[in-house]
Amino acid sequence: MKTYNKGFVYFICLVSAMGGLLFGYDWVVIGGAKPFYELYFGIADIPSMQGWAMSIALLGCLIGAMITGFVADKYGRRPLLLVAAIIFLISAYATGAAHTFTLFLFARFLGGIGIGIASNLSPMYIAEVAPASVRGKLVSLNQLTIVLGILGAQVTNWLIADPIPAEFTGADILASWNGQMGWRWMFWGAVFPAAAFFLLAFFIPESPRWLFLKGRLEKAKEVLSHIGGPQYALTEIQTLTGSSVSSTESSGKLKLLFSRPYRRVLLLGIVVAVFQQWCGTNVIFNYAQEIFQSAGFALGDVLFNIVVTGIANVVFTFVAIYTVDRWGRRALMLLGAGGLGGIYLILGACYYFQLSGFFMVLLVVLAIACYAMSLGPVTWVLLSEIFPDRVRGVAMATATFALWIGCFTLTYTFPLLNASLGSSGTFWIYALICAVSYVFLYCRLPETKGKSLEKLERELI
């Protein structure tokens, strides 16, 4: 489609993508707060408790992802976006207000549920309302808001934290503004975008594809007419009528998803989702303190270096938005797998030979840049595209559930791998995972750019 109502389409896509903004902020803000809340709760020397603090939100992500598909298929996409906004709002306040470690863990777990819902629902909603010609770019907006949320958390942490003199001990940091209140304001920073997300979500329509599957044909036509005009609405309805079934014919969706015609595309979605995490880049956000301190940087310099990686993340996400509908999804995924594999080999060698300084920061920034223009956004584009209409909700939930299992195992195992194999061995393992994934993607990943969701369904199923 050459023309569409750009103002309306970009508005509803950006509002939906605010779930990604909160996803990014809530996911990464803990990295900057980590040196301070660990001292406050007395877990700075207890690795198991440190692991729980970092990974408990990921368990919430699993719950959020698991329930989203079924709830979104039954009640619609829009109501669940409102629920996600409320969860983010409550979690952000409760995490910052926590005075016991138990309450802190509960609040982080609740925030994880919000992340699980948003990570599943926002790209799915955008894919269902976006015209095929710009679907990749618009779904990539969700990744852009994620990285803007990440950068927002990194900048917020950097600005809130007072400078830390090199001679400060743990007791000095605990007694400081950073140790008592600074880390709280880092978490409270998410309250403001969460409130805006909640209010703006009232002004977006329900997904026209969900409306069609529920038999609400006139309402689906109305939304599609707002997107592209009456002729576009007629064409889309005809396409949906020829390829989709009603919701009553789609009972037993989970059983249908695992049936023979769908298993192949489900496996592809799960592998793509898990690889986005197991490629290892996300540990740089969650464990930036350890990674940069291992490279010889003081804690005072670490927060600034984290901001540098966040800026690279945003800049190269714009590259992905520009190229995803030009170069295609397959080319970018292969570029990401091959590029990260090479960077990790070099990064591991630098740790092995105990190099430090600017070159190490450069390699980390290169890894972030490679991820941001490929695996980060394109994974969400592919997951929102490859599943058929009749099982998209439950299929996205299954793939996103697998993604967060991958994220949990990555996050939880990094300190263990780092302690037993060192930073060099850990990054060499990630390089091997990238190499294996490159071969799988080269053999099994089709190109999806420029094709309607219904055409993809016919090709893949």
Secondary structure, DSSP 8 states (H G I E B T S, - for coil): -----HHHHHHHHHHHHHHHHHHHHHHHHHHHHHHHHHHHTT-TT-HHHHHHHHHHHHHHHHHHHHHHHHHHHHH-HHHHHHHHHHHHHHHHHHHHH--SHHHHHHHHHHHHHHHHHHHHHHHHHHHHHS-GGGHHHHHHHHHHHHHHHHHHHHHHHHHHS----TT--HHHHHHSHIIIIIHHHHHHTTHHHHHHHHHHGGGS---HHHHHHTT-HHHHHHHHHHHH-HHHHHHHHHHHHHH---GGGG-SHHHHHTSHHHHHHHHHHHHHHHHHHHTSTHHHHHTHHHHHHHTT--HHHHHHHHHHHHHHHHHHHHHHHHHTTTT-HHHHHHHHHHHHHHHHHHHHHHHHTT--SHHHHHHHHHHHHHHHTTHHHHHHHHHHHSS-GGGHHHHHHHHHHHHHHHHHHHHHHHHHHHHHHHHHHHHHHHHHHHHHHHHHHHHH----TT--HHHHHHHH-
